[in-house]
Amino acid sequence: MLGLEKWLARVLLLNSALTLAVCLGLLGEVQDGSRRMLMFGMALLGFLAAVLALKRHVAGLWGGMLYYLPQVLSYYRFDQSWQFSVKAGVSIGLSLRFADGVLILNLLALTLLGATASILYWRRQSA
Protein backbone atom coordinates (compact mmCIF):
# COMPACT_ATOMS: atom_id res chain seq x y z
CA MET A 1 0.00 0.00 0.00
CA LEU A 2 2.96 2.31 0.54
CA GLY A 3 3.79 2.14 -3.17
CA LEU A 4 0.25 3.16 -4.11
CA GLU A 5 0.35 6.00 -1.59
CA LYS A 6 3.58 7.37 -3.07
CA TRP A 7 2.24 6.97 -6.60
CA LEU A 8 -0.91 8.91 -5.70
CA ALA A 9 1.22 11.68 -4.16
CA ARG A 10 3.31 11.91 -7.33
CA VAL A 11 0.20 12.07 -9.53
CA LEU A 12 -1.14 14.82 -7.28
CA LEU A 13 2.15 16.69 -7.65
CA LEU A 14 1.94 16.35 -11.45
CA ASN A 15 -1.69 17.50 -11.53
CA SER A 16 -0.93 20.53 -9.37
CA ALA A 17 2.02 21.42 -11.62
CA LEU A 18 -0.30 21.27 -14.64
CA THR A 19 -2.80 23.45 -12.77
CA LEU A 20 -0.08 26.01 -12.06
CA ALA A 21 0.94 26.00 -15.73
CA VAL A 22 -2.68 26.66 -16.75
CA CYS A 23 -2.96 29.38 -14.10
CA LEU A 24 0.15 31.12 -15.40
CA GLY A 25 -1.06 30.93 -19.00
CA LEU A 26 1.60 28.45 -20.14
CA LEU A 27 -1.01 25.82 -21.10
CA GLY A 28 -4.44 26.46 -22.52
CA GLU A 29 -6.34 29.70 -22.68
CA VAL A 30 -5.59 32.67 -20.44
CA GLN A 31 -7.90 32.72 -17.40
CA ASP A 32 -9.67 35.82 -16.08
CA GLY A 33 -8.88 37.26 -12.62
CA SER A 34 -11.19 35.29 -10.33
CA ARG A 35 -10.72 32.05 -12.27
CA ARG A 36 -6.93 32.49 -12.15
CA MET A 37 -7.02 32.95 -8.37
CA LEU A 38 -9.12 29.80 -7.96
CA MET A 39 -6.68 27.83 -10.12
CA PHE A 40 -3.70 29.24 -8.24
CA GLY A 41 -5.28 28.26 -4.91
CA MET A 42 -5.96 24.75 -6.21
CA ALA A 43 -2.37 24.46 -7.43
CA LEU A 44 -1.00 25.51 -4.04
CA LEU A 45 -3.33 23.11 -2.24
CA GLY A 46 -2.19 20.31 -4.54
CA PHE A 47 1.51 21.06 -4.03
CA LEU A 48 1.17 21.24 -0.26
CA ALA A 49 -0.93 18.08 -0.12
CA ALA A 50 1.50 16.19 -2.37
CA VAL A 51 4.53 17.16 -0.28
CA LEU A 52 2.75 16.15 2.92
CA ALA A 53 1.58 12.88 1.35
CA LEU A 54 5.12 12.08 0.20
CA LYS A 55 6.21 12.54 3.82
CA ARG A 56 3.37 10.17 4.85
CA HIS A 57 1.32 12.75 6.76
CA VAL A 58 -2.40 12.05 6.89
CA ALA A 59 -3.06 15.74 6.21
CA GLY A 60 -1.58 15.24 2.73
CA LEU A 61 -4.21 12.61 1.92
CA TRP A 62 -7.00 14.85 3.21
CA GLY A 63 -5.58 17.70 1.12
CA GLY A 64 -5.57 15.42 -1.91
CA MET A 65 -9.23 14.65 -1.33
CA LEU A 66 -9.97 18.39 -1.07
CA TYR A 67 -8.04 18.89 -4.32
CA TYR A 68 -9.99 16.25 -6.29
CA LEU A 69 -13.47 16.71 -4.78
CA PRO A 70 -14.51 19.93 -6.61
CA GLN A 71 -13.22 18.49 -9.90
CA VAL A 72 -15.54 15.48 -9.94
CA LEU A 73 -18.62 17.30 -11.27
CA SER A 74 -18.91 20.23 -13.69
CA TYR A 75 -22.10 21.77 -15.01
CA TYR A 76 -22.44 24.06 -18.02
CA ARG A 77 -25.78 25.71 -18.86
CA PHE A 78 -26.64 26.38 -22.49
CA ASP A 79 -27.82 29.94 -21.76
CA GLN A 80 -24.45 30.76 -20.09
CA SER A 81 -26.20 31.87 -16.86
CA TRP A 82 -25.00 29.66 -13.98
CA GLN A 83 -22.07 27.32 -14.38
CA PHE A 84 -19.88 25.25 -12.08
CA SER A 85 -16.50 24.00 -13.16
CA VAL A 86 -13.12 23.49 -11.52
CA LYS A 87 -10.65 22.08 -14.03
CA ALA A 88 -7.27 21.48 -12.40
CA GLY A 89 -4.91 18.94 -13.90
CA VAL A 90 -5.74 16.08 -16.24
CA SER A 91 -9.36 15.06 -16.77
CA ILE A 92 -11.21 12.29 -18.56
CA GLY A 93 -14.92 12.99 -18.50
CA LEU A 94 -18.29 11.46 -19.11
CA SER A 95 -20.78 13.98 -20.53
CA LEU A 96 -24.46 13.83 -19.67
CA ARG A 97 -26.61 16.14 -21.78
CA PHE A 98 -29.80 17.55 -20.28
CA ALA A 99 -32.41 19.97 -21.67
CA ASP A 100 -30.83 23.05 -20.11
CA GLY A 101 -27.15 22.10 -19.84
CA VAL A 102 -24.37 19.54 -19.75
CA LEU A 103 -23.16 17.70 -16.64
CA ILE A 104 -19.62 16.36 -16.87
CA LEU A 105 -18.39 13.62 -14.55
CA ASN A 106 -14.60 13.65 -14.36
CA LEU A 107 -13.79 9.94 -14.18
CA LEU A 108 -10.09 10.46 -13.53
CA ALA A 109 -10.70 12.78 -10.57
CA LEU A 110 -13.34 10.35 -9.26
CA THR A 111 -10.89 7.44 -9.51
CA LEU A 112 -8.09 9.36 -7.79
CA LEU A 113 -10.52 10.56 -5.10
CA GLY A 114 -11.63 6.97 -4.48
CA ALA A 115 -8.05 5.70 -4.34
CA THR A 116 -7.10 8.43 -1.86
CA ALA A 117 -10.15 7.63 0.28
CA SER A 118 -9.22 3.93 0.25
CA ILE A 119 -5.66 4.75 1.38
CA LEU A 120 -7.10 6.86 4.22
CA TYR A 121 -9.42 4.00 5.20
CA TRP A 122 -6.58 1.47 5.05
CA ARG A 123 -4.31 3.66 7.21
CA ARG A 124 -7.10 4.13 9.73
CA GLN A 125 -7.71 0.38 9.94
CA SER A 126 -4.02 -0.45 10.36
CA ALA A 127 -3.43 2.17 13.09
HUMOQUI-V782502 format. One record per backbone hydrogen bond with DSSP energy under -1.0 kcal/mol. CO is the residue of the C=O (numbers start at 1). NH is the residue of the N-H. E is the energy in kcal/mol with one decimal. If there is no record, write none. Layout:
CO,NH,E / CO,NH,E
This chain:
1,5,-2.2 / 2,6,-2.2 / 3,7,-2.2 / 4,8,-2.6 / 5,9,-1.8 / 6,10,-2.1 / 7,11,-2.3 / 8,12,-2.3 / 9,13,-2.0 / 10,14,-2.3 / 11,15,-2.8 / 12,16,-2.4 / 13,17,-1.8 / 14,18,-2.2 / 15,19,-2.2 / 16,20,-2.2 / 17,21,-2.1 / 18,22,-2.1 / 19,23,-2.6 / 20,24,-2.2 / 21,26,-2.4 / 21,27,-1.2 / 22,25,-1.0 / 32,36,-2.7 / 33,37,-1.9 / 34,38,-2.0 / 35,39,-2.4 / 36,40,-2.6 / 37,41,-2.4 / 38,42,-2.3 / 39,43,-2.4 / 40,44,-2.4 / 41,45,-2.4 / 42,46,-2.5 / 43,47,-2.5 / 44,48,-2.6 / 45,49,-2.7 / 46,50,-2.5 / 47,51,-2.5 / 48,52,-2.3 / 49,53,-2.5 / 50,54,-2.4 / 51,55,-1.3 / 52,57,-2.8 / 53,56,-1.4 / 58,62,-2.0 / 59,63,-2.4 / 60,64,-1.9 / 61,65,-2.0 / 62,66,-2.2 / 63,67,-1.8 / 64,68,-2.1 / 65,69,-2.3 / 68,71,-1.1 / 69,72,-1.2 / 72,106,-2.9 / 74,104,-3.2 / 75,84,-2.7 / 76,102,-2.9 / 84,75,-3.3 / 92,107,-2.3 / 92,108,-1.1 / 94,105,-2.7 / 96,103,-2.9 / 100,78,-2.1 / 101,98,-3.2 / 102,76,-2.7 / 103,96,-3.0 / 104,74,-2.0 / 105,94,-2.3 / 105,107,-1.1 / 106,110,-2.1 / 107,111,-2.3 / 108,112,-2.6 / 109,113,-2.4 / 110,114,-2.3 / 111,115,-2.4 / 112,116,-2.2 / 113,117,-2.3 / 114,118,-2.2 / 115,119,-2.0 / 116,120,-2.3 / 117,121,-2.4 / 118,122,-2.7 / 119,123,-2.7 / 120,124,-2.0 / 121,125,-2.2 / 122,126,-2.0
